[in-house]
Amino acid sequence: MSCCGPSRRQLLGLVAAAAALPLLGSNPARAQAGSPIVTDLEVVTITERSVVLTWTTLGPDANPVEADSEVWLGPADGGALRQVYGDSEPTAYHYAEVDGLEPGRTYRFEARSAGVPAAPSPAALTLLANTPESQGMFTTLTPPPGRLLRTLALSNDIHYGEEVSGIISGELPPGVRQLPGLPPYPEVMLTALLDDLRRPDRGVDHLIAAGDLTAEATPDQVRGVHDHLLAWGAQGRDWFACRGNHDRPHLGADYASCSPYLDHFDCWGDSFGTRQQLGEYEVGELRLLGLDTTELDNSGGTMDREQLDRLRTVLRADPDRPTLVFGHHPVTTQSGLSNVAGPGFILDAANSAELQSLYASAPGVFLHHSGHTHRNLRTRPDQPIPVEFLEVAACKEYPGGYARVRLYEGGYTLNFFKTRTPEARQWSTRTRSEYWGRWPDYTLGSAADRNHTVLRDFSGLTDA
């Protein structure tokens, strides 16, 4: 997760955190001898009118085995379950989306393969007593009032050019490589992301990418990810990006063809923007502000005085304009204390305090999107401000997806979606094994972190 290698303290912290997680088991379901093991059930996405479930089928040797997919559903207040989804195309990596549900209603459900009900994922956040997976029930969101105005996708941590996923330092912990004959996994996951956003059932108008788009910002990596994004839409109109620690300026002959930055070379800056410069964009009446929070040769985050002063000027000029801010490093004290690498992994404390003070005097700021920790999590601000601080899981590995924000006149809904091409589903499932098999405990996030409604006054925004 970090550039330049983590500190010894961070590495020991990651090992200790993995060891401290509870050993949980879901007793994967198997109807009879010869039938598949049906496991890893996750109720990933719950919108106002739909639900997305994923699960895996395995053979007796724990290797993937293909089977059909079914979802059975019924109202929680009574009545028998009925089949609402069926796909006879065999797969080991099941992705089922059920649409046409009623907003604000509770449903009972069961996912099945080969007639065997799927058991919850053996992860802490899916086995707790009150989770949709353990209860066999979920409640659809209630949308905000008013018309749907605009749809955004929040993504981060593509790591284009990376070859081994899940390594912290040296060969530890054991990483995951792409299977022979398949494209590199960052390209698989980026392609799946861009494909998903253009599908009519997602209806995304704009993509916001909050850093670590490359593995180490080599000229080839920057050019590759930039070309993919340009093929999807126009920079600064359809998609917006900020720099992550992996995208920082680098040293060495491999980078010498890029623009100089102090004693480093800034390949990222040649295509995406100058280091420590505030990105300022407007889509209709909505303002997007992209922060460069990167340090040179360090995984932690900072902002220089010039960028902070520019941010202050922009917010003071129009404090009530609806504003979404995005930057790679998380901001809040809760994030610093809860991520496995510790407080040094996020934005430094002085910048964090100043940033939140700026938000306190700019009531239009409603959401701050971060990456870096590769997890889905909402954290509490350190000051009493009505801003959602959201970390979004990585695009490049399990759970492998993005957050969709749908802006209505009276607020917004936020939902995390896994990407769904066959290659992306396979890779996402394989990378569940990262960090000694404890990766889902840390990264998936609770159902409420991934799916929620926030009421705000966006009546002044124009339609997309």
Buried (B, 14 or more C-beta within 10 A) or exposed (E): BBBBEBBEEBBEBBBEBBEEBEEBEBEBBBEEEEBBBBBBBBBBBBBBBBBBBBBBBBBEEEEBBBBBBBBBBBEBEEEEBEEBBEBEEEBBBBBBBBEEBEEEBBBBBBBBBBEBBBBBBBBBBBBBEEBBBBBBBBBBBEBBEBEBBBBBBBBBBBBBBBEEBBBBBEEBBEBBEBEEEEEBBBBBBBBBBBBBBEEEEBBBBBBBBBBBBBBBBBBEBBBBBBEBBEEBBEBBEBBBBBBBBBBBBBEEEBBEEBBEBEEBBBBBBBBBBBBBBBBEBEBBBBBBBBBBBBBBEBBBBBBEEEBBEBBBEBBEEEBEBBBBBBBBBBBBBBBBEBBBBBBBBBBBEEBBBBBBBBBBEBBBBBBBBBBBBBBBBBBEBBEEBEBBBBBBBBBBBBBBBBBBBBBBBBBBBBBBBBBBBEBBBBBBBBBBBBBBBBBBBBBBBBBEBBBBBBEBBBEBBEEB
